[in-house]
Amino acid sequence: MPMIAASALLFTIGRITFLYGYPRGAGARSFGMAVTALPNLVAFGLASGMVAVRMWT
């Protein structure tokens, strides 16, 4: 449950910073995009790893 709350918080922070940087170009949007995408990718990787471990043990 704490990971879900942290992911939601990071998503919100990422979207706000993305929108704040939008008028200033792609470089200003990059932080918001990274904060939005990276936690999702990490969570997907962890879940995939846990499924793989369960399948082979």
C-alpha positions, -999 to +999 in steps of 0.1 A: +000+000+000+028+025+007+041+020-029+007+028-043+005+060-023+040+070-033+033+063-070+002+084-069+021+113-052+050+111-077+025+110-106+008+141-093+041+159-088+052+149-122+021+161-140+022+194-122+058+201-130+052+189-166+024+214-170+044+242-153+073+236-178+051+231-209+053+267-221+091+268-217+099+239-241+109+203-240+138+207-217+116+222-190+091+194-194+117+166-190+117+165-152+079+162-150+080+134-177+107+115-159+090+117-125+058+105-141+073+076-161+101+062-139+080+051-109+057+033-132+085+015-150+101+005-117+068-008-104+062-028-136+097-042-134+092-053-098+058-069-106+072-087-136+102-100-115+079-112-088+057-131-113+088-146-129+101-158-096+068-174-087+066-191-121+100-207-117+100-217-080 
